[in-house]
Amino acid sequence: MSAPASAASGPVEITDSGDAPAPAWRPVLLLAGALGVVLLAVSARYGYHRDELYFRVAGRHPAWGYPDQPPLMPLMGRAVTAVFGDSLVALRVPAALFAAAGVVIAALTARDMGGGRRAQLLTAGAYAVCPFAVAVGHGFYTATLDLLLSTTIVWLVVRWVRTRDSRLLLAIGVVTALVLNVKYLAAFLLLALLAGLLLSGPREFLRRPMLAAAVLIVIAAVVPGLAWQAGHGWPQIDMAGAIADKGDFGGRPGFVPFQILLTGGLMSWLWIYGLWRTYRSDELRPFRFLGHAYLLLNVVFLITAGKPYYLSGLWAALWAAGAVEIERNGAPRGWGWAASVPVYALTGITTVLLTLPVYPVKRLADTPQPAINADSAETVGWPRFAAQVARVHAALPPEERAAATIVVSNYGEAGALDKYGPGLGLPHAYSGHNGYWYFGRPADTGGPTIVVGPDDVAEGAQLRRFWTDVRPVGRIDNGVGLDNQEQGKPIWVCRGQRGPWAKLWPEFRRLS
């Protein structure tokens, strides 16, 4: 094997053709299995997240794209419910499996960076207790599969750097084709990795014919979605501006601090140490591209007001870099096994308490969880929401009830009424939010429209643009005092529609 390049030398063009350390399969699989079991054990608590309700419906409207995402997650949601049944647990089993698989991929990344049993366990453990990984492993979100696939791409690149096996380039192309059909933002990770390899090497991949095959696979996979976007006026570009971090994660000042919180607070020192060692260690010099990619993405997302978890695909590799250095050279002062085990345990316990549905739902509002993990609050109250809309519908005179339509303010509300409304005798609900706008507009029945939202009574003036008679008849109350997006929203009954839906519906289109 070639001698490692000096830390001060030029771009590396070396390869380690020797065997990697043996995989620590048993303890790593135990960690992965433990995470999966925990996630499955709480999968039925609380209820659906609004995104899960959305995917249930979007999967019944298959398309090559949606204004807020590529097509893969809705299609997966449809496949899961068709095969395993239309239930919350059925959707969340794949999410738990994805999270468990991420633990294994993290350990393999450490192995391919030269890490033995200890480094693999340190890396796998960091992934298993990572608050972000656990939180997205609990639900069927785009981020759930995006995290796994992005982490896998980084591992495959690391493995290629070690082995120079051209088949890995093809594998990278296949996984890239998948992740770009989950989230277009993954392209930034790919470009950052490419830039990192061009800056510090190895650049040998540019001369491999298999790279062309990988590129063709990616192009074939993304062209249909890009054609859909082009044919619909590129709504994904508008969507990017709509979802830019406007303060949910502290804006630009909170970009780096929130990465520390999302990776476990005290545990985050491991990836920070790994990042530093990619620039200081001769042994890690072949993997310096990871440091370049991470720093470049920080700059890009700080400029574009991106969210801190957009870098999550690189976290496992940076944990691995830190763990490998600890295994080779000893831990920094104070970080031996005696110190590391309590930190992992404390991080794991804290992660469970702040991300998973472990509290009685009636007490959730009194815990810090909703403030730290807002998604947990969005899984409470959907059946009650549907029942409150149903009471308004049932209170209409019989002749109006038969012709009534329902329009709600976001896709979660529309998805909840799709799930629970038929059992309550409700008609189909419509929304202009994101992809739901494309799923169809109400029929011109001549009857009243029940509207949920806008958020305050003063917005009744907005509704009067579309109806002559606008009356608030109630407010949404989840019954547990939880401040989520639906809590306190007014319910209106609107009559005297000012025009046909074909004319009014474009005004209801909204991206967020």
Buried (B, 14 or more C-beta within 10 A) or exposed (E): EEEBBEEEEEBBEBBBEEEBBEBBEEBBBBBBEBBBEBBBEBBEBBBBBBBBBBBBBBBBBEBBBBBBBBBBBBBBBBEBBEEEEEBBEBBBBBBBBBBBBBBBBBBBBBBBBBBBBBBBBBBBBBBBBBBBBBBBBBBBBBBBBBBBBBBBBBBBBBBBBBBBBBEBBBBBBBBBBBBBBBBBBBBBBBBBBBBBBBBBBBEBBEEBEBBEBBEEBBEEBBEBBBEBBEEBEBBBEEBBEBBBBEEEBBBBEBBBEBBBBBBBBBBBBBBBBBBBBBBEBBBBBBBBBBBBBBBBBBEBBBEEBBBBBBBBBBBBBBBBBBBBBBBBEEBEEEBEEEEBEEBBEBBBEBBBBBBBBBBEBEEBBEBEBBEBBEBBBBBBBBBBBBBBBBEBBEEBEEEBBEBBBBBBBBBBBBBBBBBBBEEBEBBBBBBBBBBBBBBEBBBBBEBBBBBBBBEEEEBBEEBBEBBEEBEEEBBBBBEBEBEBBBBEBBBBBBBEBEEEBEEBBEEBBBBE
